[in-house]
Amino acid sequence: MYAPILLALLPTILAFTTSPNADPSTCQIPFLIPPAFQRSCAPFLSPTVDLESTPQDASNISSALIRSLPTLWSHEPYCVHSPSARTTFCVYTRTPFASGRGLSIICSREALSQVTSASAFRNPEPWTVARPAAAGKYTATPIPNKGLGNVATAAISQYEELHAETPLLLVQDTAMQHVEWDVLFGMLRVAVERLPDKSRRRFMELHGQFGGDPLYDRINTNAFNGKVGSGSESWWTVMPESSRFNHDCRPNAVYHFDPQGLTQHIHTVRPIAPGEEITVSYLIPTLTHAERHQKLKAEWGFQCDCAACNAAPWAVELSDARLSLISKLEGHLDDILSRNDASTASAELLVSLYESERLDGAMADAYVFVALEWAYVANAEKARQWADKAMAAIGALRGPWNEWYQSMAKLLVEPEGSPAWDYFARKKA
């Protein structure tokens, strides 16, 4: 039944595979393409990789030669087997994604369903991200010793959304950690070259810090970590515009990645004045001065010169002491099983320490602790007050789908129905 189709396609196939100008970045033969032609699509990979014997994605390929149905992918998926990871990884590209922004994915065939289960893939195309209103309130500006940074051109309120962006690349962490270097570098080249021209240029504008393979270096320097779709494992997500927000150990903005919308969102966490640089933190908030310097140098290749890092020695010592106390208080407040009473004073002290350290981006957890402690003693007014604060902070830091956002919403609406309500009295009874 395929003979007439093959005969009709034969001139195109022969012209493509024999042309010295065949473009490995495209290989856009719609719907019908022999998998063996993958070698023409990516001839620069290691010649030891046996592409013809590589298993194909059963959902895309109906036989050894013909794909039976149109798929999500605008290019033939490029697959190689990794002996060290003991699985097959593929490059999947959809150029129409997000209204032509495009998306390339590198993952095992088993992990692909995590991405395609996301609402961003289930919704009809064209699908794109609305530009936040506050996006017009800042501009990219040269910053001394930092390159480009984003600087406010107007006053921006607390918890305003600044930026929303879909990734250009999604790479399964297992692939980044276990695939052989020559194979991984080749797959990265396929993934980047198959992006639309504008998106490919944006990716190449990113800076690397460590040398070596130029694509891997850009990803290693700029990628964010995130969960995707319904899965629980980690993915490297590359979003060039988000990478333009510089680091500060005491930032005025935070980011979170929506695993269903496949979108990175950036929100302010305190009011920002015109002329102030908008910053995020690349680190967990409770690291000491020395720990921050070591991690930033090792993982991003720079030494931070923010106000917290350039403080006087006595101020650094005081800051580290506060951070140590923050960790101890959080450990105490989190351990309700071994406690016999509430600790509202300790929880409010925690908030005060966060404020003294200007850890506005991490304040969500402190607010949650206070709201719960007041619920433990059955004080509905106080529990509601702090639950409201917690929801605003969690929405910016982790998104409204976060379980603690939902828990605080229930506490706000009906504190008496919360599992935390009058907890220690019930525990003693």
N, C-alpha and C positions, 0 to 999 in steps of 0.2 A: 504493500500500500504506500510505502514511502518512496518508491522508485521515481514516480513523476516529480515529486517535490525535490528529490536530490538532483535529478537531471536539470530541473529549472534553476536550482541554486548553483550548479556546478561552475558556470563561468565566474560568478561572484566569488565562490570559495577559492577557485584556482587563482584568480587575480589577487585575492587577499593574501593567500599563503605563499605565493611566489614573488610578490612585489617586494623589492628591496626597501620600499618606503612604508611598509606595513607599520602602523603606529601601535606600539604595545600598550599605550595608555588608554586605547579606546576598545577595540575588539567588539564593536557594537553591531553584531549581526542579530537582528531581532528574532527571538524565539527559537530559531533553528540553527544550531551550531554543533558540529562534532566536538566532543570534549578533547579529542586528541589535538585540536588546533590550539589548545591552551599554550603549547610551546611557542606558537607564533605570537600569542598575546603577551608572553613574558619571556623572551629568549635570553634575557640577561641573568636569569637565575642560574644557580649552580648546575652544571650539566650532569651532576651525579643524581639530581632529583628526578625520579622516574615518574613523569607526569601522566603517561598513558596508563600506568597501573594504579594510579592514585584513585581511591574510591570517590565516586561522585555523589552529590547530594540527591538522594532518592526522590525528594519532593520536586526537583527541577528536571531530572533526566529520566526519560521513559525507557531508554535502551542505551546501548553503547554509542549510538550515533545521534539520536533525535530527542530534543526536549519536546514534551508533548503539549505543555500549556504555558501561556505567558506567566511570568513570575514578577515578584517585587523588584527584581534586580535589572538594572539597565546594562550590565555587562555580564559576560559569562563568569560565574564564580570561579576564582582561581584557588585551587586546593593543593596542599602538599602534606605529606605525612611526616610527623616528628617522632623519631624513635625514642628520644629521651622523654617526651611527654606521653608517648604511647597513644597518640590520637592524631586525627587529621584536622588541620586548621585551614580555613578558607578566607579569602578576601571577597566580601560582598559589597557592591556599590550601588547606591540608588541616587542618580543625579537629580531627579525631580524633587527629592526630599526637601521639605521646608521651602516650597516655592522656588526651587532651583538652586538653593544653597548647596545641596548635596550632602551625602554621608557615606563614608567607607567604614566597614566593620571588619575586624580581624578576630576570628573566634573559631572554636570547634563547632562542628555541625550540631552537636548536642546543645551547645550554649546559645545557638542562634535564636531559639524560641524565646529566650529571655528578652531579646531585643524586639522581636516581632510581636510579642504579647503586649508591648507598651501601647497606650492609647494613641500615641503619635503615629504608629503604623496602622492601627485599626481604623482611624478616621480617614475619610476620603481625602485625596489630594485635590487641589493644592492645600497644604497645611503649613502654616507659618506661625511665628510668634509675634504678638502685638508689641509695638514699641512703647515702653513705659513713658508716661508724660514727663517724668523727671530726666529722661535721657537727653532732653534739650537744655539741661541746666549745667552741663559740664562739657569740657572740651579737652582733647589731647594736647598736652603742652610739654616742651622740654623741661626736665627737672634736673638740677645739678647732681651729677654722680649717679643718676638713675636712668638716663635716657628719657623716653616719653613717659608721661604719667597723666592721669585725668584730674583736672582742676575745676572746681565749681565756678561757674560764671554767674550764678544767682543763689539766693538762699534756698537751702533744701531742708525740709522738715525731717524729724525722726521717723524712721520706718517707711520712708518713701522708697518705691522700687526704682532703681537707677538703670538697670540693664537686664535684658533677657536674651539668651542666645542658645542655639542648638549646636551640638558638636559637629566638627568636620570629620573627626576620627573617633571611633570607639574600638579599643583594643582590650581583649580579655586579658586579665592579669596573668593567667596561666600561660598564655602565649608569650607575654613579655618576659616571664621568668624562666621558661623551660625550652622554648624553641631554639634550635641551633642558630648561632649568630648570622651565618651567611644566608640561611633560609629566612630568618626574621627580617633582615635588612632588605632582601628581595621583595618580601610581601609588603613591607612598608612602602617601597617604591611603587609597587602596583597600586596600593591603596591611595597614595597621594596623587599619582599621575592620572588616575581615573576620576578625580574630582573635577567639577566645573572649573574653567580657567580662573575666574575671579576668586574662588575659594582656594584653589591651589596657590595662587599668588599670596593670599593672606597667610596661608600656612608657611610659605617660604620666607615671609617677612619676620617670622618669629626668630628669636636669637637663641643659640645654644651656648652652653657654658663649659662643656667638658671635652669637646673635640670628638674625633672618631667619625663614625657614620653620621653624615649631616642630618638625615631625617630622624634617626634614633636620638641624636643629641637634642634636637628641637623638642621631641616628645618628652624625653627624660627631664628636660628643664622646665617645660611649660604645662605638662598634663596635670589635670585634677583627678582625684580619685572619686568614684561614684558607684552606686548601685544602679542597675538598669532593669526596667520592666519588672517582672515578677521574681527575678533572681536575687540571691543573697550574696553572690560573690562580687569581687571588686573588678572594676573596669577602669582603664586609663581613658580619660575623656579630654580631647584637645579642642579648646575654644579660644581662637586667637584674640578676639576682642576682650574676653574676660582676663586674659593674661596681661593686658595692658594696665590693670590695676596693680599698683606697686604694694609691697609689703610694709606694714608697720606693726610693731609688737603691741601697740595699743590703737587698733584701727577704728575708723569711724563708719565702716561698712562691713557687711558679712555676705557670704554667698551660700547657696544651697542648690543641689541638683535635683530636679524633679524626675524620678525614675520612670514615670508614665508619660509625661509630656516631653521627655528627653530634652530638657531645657535647664540651663543654668540661670538662676535669678540672683541679682545683687541688690541688697537693700541697705539704706543707711541705718545706723543704730543710735545716732545722736544728731542733733541739728548741725548742719555744715554751712559755714559762711562763705560768701564769694571770695575767691582767691585761695581757698583752702584745698589742699590735695585730698582726693578721695582714695582711701587705702583699705586694704583687707589684710588679714593675717594668714600666713602660710602654716602657722604652728598651733598646737594645742595651747590653751591660755595659761596653764599653771607652770610652764617651764621657767627655771631660774635664768638669771642673766647669762651665766656661763653656758647653760644648756642651750639657750636660744642661739648664741653665737656659734657654738659647735655645729648645731644642726643646720643652720642657714648656710654656713660655709661648706659643709659636706654635701648637702643636697641641692643647693641652688647657686653655690659658687660666689656668694657675696657676703660682706660684713655689714650688718645693719647699723645705721647711724641715726635711728629714730630717737626721740626725746628720752624714752625709757632706757635705751642702750647707752646714751651719752650722758646720763645723769651722774652727779657727783658720787664718789665712792660710798659716802654715808647713805645717800638716797638709794643706791643699788642694794646695799645691805638691808635697809628697811623694807624695800620691795621684796627681796627674797624671803625675809621673815614673814611678811604678809602672805606670800604665796604658799609658804609651808603651813601656816595656820589655816589657810583656805582648804588645803588638801585634808588636814586633820578634821576640820569641821564637817566637810562633805562626807568623810568616812563615818563620822559619828552619826550624822543625820540620816545617812543611807542605811544604817544598821538598826532598823526598828525592831528586829526580832530579839535582840539582846537588851533593848531598853525597856524600862517600865513606866516612862512618862514622856510627855512632849517636851520639846526644846525650842519654844518660839523665840526666846532671847538669842539662842545660838544661831538660829536661822536668820534673824534680822541682823546679827553681827556679821554673818556671811555676806549679806547684801552690802553692808557698810564697807567691808574689806574690798569687795569687787569695785565699788564706787571709788574708793581711795586709789585703787590700782588702775582705774579707767578701763576696766575690762567690760565695756558696754556690750561688746559682741557676744560675750559668754554669759551675760546676766540672766539668760533664760533659766538656767539650772538653779541659780540662787532664788529666783522668784518662785519656782516650783516648790523648792524646799519650804519656803515660808508659807505658801498657800496650804501645803499639806499639814504643816505643824499646827496651823490655826484650825484646820478641819479636825485634827486629832483631838482638840479640846472643845470641839463642837461650837466654834464661834463662826457663824455663817457670814456675818458682815466682813470680818477680816479675811476669811477664806475667799470670798468673792472678790474682794479688793485685790488680793495678790494673784488670784487666778486670772483676772483680767490683764494684769501686767505681764504674767507669764505667757499668755496667748499671743500678745503682740510681739514679744521677744522671740518666742518659738517660731511664729510664722515667718519672721525674717531669717532666723538662723537655720531652721530645719524644714519649714514648709507646713502648710495646714493639714497635710496628710499624716504628719508625725503622730505617733501614739500618745505622746504627752500633750500635744495640742488638743487632741480629742478628749483626753482625761481632764484637762483643765476646763474645757468647754462644758463638760458635764458638771464639774464642781461649781462653775459660775452659775449655771442654770438651776441646779438642784443639789446644793451641798449635802443635804441630809441623805440623798441617795448614793453618795460616793462611798466606796469601800473604805476611805480614810476617815469617814465621819465618826467621831467619838471612839476612835480606834483603841486607845489605851484603857478606857473604861470598859469596853467590851472584852478586851484582852484579860483584864483582871477578873471580870465576872466569869 
